[in-house]
Amino acid sequence: MYKIGDLIVYSGHGICRVDEICDKTYAGITKAYYVLHPIENNHELTISTPVDNNKTLILKLMNKEEAEIILDSFHSAGINWIEKPQLRGQVYTEIMKSGNRIEIAKVANTLLRKKDEIEMAGKKFFEHDSKILTTILNILFKELAIALNTSYEEIFEKVHRLVVGEKCYKLE
């Protein structure tokens, strides 16, 4: 069970702070709920989720050692590129839903390398792949930045140097 003040990764919403734990009654059933606020939107969105929720992925924020291992994983080539776009989207999305950050980093690694390759050939990166990559960058890279006490931009630049060399792209 998480405590008030803990930072967690809540599937679909990214990094959230546990601001309250309270009992709520719905349909005559009382349960303990986390009241979460994404750290990015100034408490404009409030999320209530049962403490015993097993349908939505809730992860403790990674620590510094885990973050260093994940960052180091960008030295490798990532996972295999799947040629069929629909199958690739399904496989990569399932990996994202798994919460396995090493595997998620491998997907990001592969997508970053493929994006560079496609754009260097003067072509446009696939829209669905771009959405997956953006989702990963927005959650994983922010989590890495918090765990390593640095900025999202520094993580982005470091990963790009590891993945595609010294040339670096603007954040999109």
JOTA-V811189 format. One record per residue. RES is the residue in one small letter. PSI is psi in degrees with one decimal (* if undefined). Layout:
# JOTA-V811189
[[RES/PSI] [RES/PSI]]
This chain:
# JOTA-V811189
[[m/137.9] [y/161.6] [k/160.5] [i/131.5] [g/-17.1] [d/144.1] [l/133.0] [i/164.3] [v/118.2] [y/118.8] [s/127.4] [g/-19.4] [h/-7.3] [g/-146.2] [i/126.5] [c/155.7] [r/136.1] [v/109.6] [d/-16.4] [e/150.5] [i/119.8] [c/165.4] [d/136.7] [k/146.6] [t/123.2] [y/131.3] [a/37.6] [g/4.2] [i/123.6] [t/130.2] [k/158.8] [a/136.5] [y/144.6] [y/137.7] [v/115.2] [l/150.4] [h/123.9] [p/138.9] [i/-13.8] [e/-17.7] [n/26.5] [n/41.8] [h/20.4] [e/-27.9] [l/129.5] [t/129.4] [i/128.1] [s/126.1] [t/138.2] [p/141.8] [v/-35.9] [d/22.6] [n/118.3] [n/11.3] [k/-23.3] [t/135.2] [l/124.3] [i/121.4] [l/143.6] [k/142.3] [l/138.9] [m/155.0] [n/178.1] [k/-42.5] [e/-43.9] [e/-41.5] [a/-40.4] [e/-38.6] [i/-44.2] [i/-44.5] [l/-41.2] [d/-27.7] [s/-17.4] [f/-6.5] [h/-26.9] [s/178.3] [a/-1.5] [g/-149.4] [i/172.1] [n/138.6] [w/131.9] [i/120.8] [e/-37.1] [k/115.1] [p/-42.1] [q/-45.2] [l/-42.0] [r/-45.9] [g/-42.5] [q/-47.3] [v/-47.4] [y/-36.7] [t/-41.1] [e/-39.1] [i/-42.8] [m/-42.1] [k/-22.5] [s/-28.6] [g/-0.5] [n/102.2] [r/-33.6] [i/-45.4] [e/-36.9] [i/-41.1] [a/-36.3] [k/-39.2] [v/-47.1] [a/-43.8] [n/-50.0] [t/-45.3] [l/-39.7] [l/-43.3] [r/-43.1] [k/-39.7] [k/-45.4] [d/-46.3] [e/-46.9] [i/-44.5] [e/-32.1] [m/-26.8] [a/3.8] [g/18.1] [k/168.6] [k/136.6] [f/142.7] [f/135.1] [e/-45.5] [h/-40.4] [d/-38.1] [s/-40.1] [k/-42.9] [i/-46.6] [l/-43.5] [t/-42.3] [t/-45.2] [i/-47.0] [l/-41.4] [n/-27.0] [i/-57.4] [l/-45.6] [f/-34.4] [k/-38.3] [e/-41.9] [l/-43.2] [a/-43.0] [i/-46.1] [a/-32.4] [l/7.6] [n/51.6] [t/-167.8] [s/158.9] [y/-43.4] [e/-40.1] [e/-39.3] [i/-46.8] [f/-48.5] [e/-42.1] [k/-45.1] [v/-42.9] [h/-38.5] [r/-39.9] [l/-38.5] [v/-47.4] [v/9.8] [g/-161.0] [e/-27.1] [k/142.0] [c/141.3] [y/159.4] [k/149.7] [l/140.1] [e/*]]
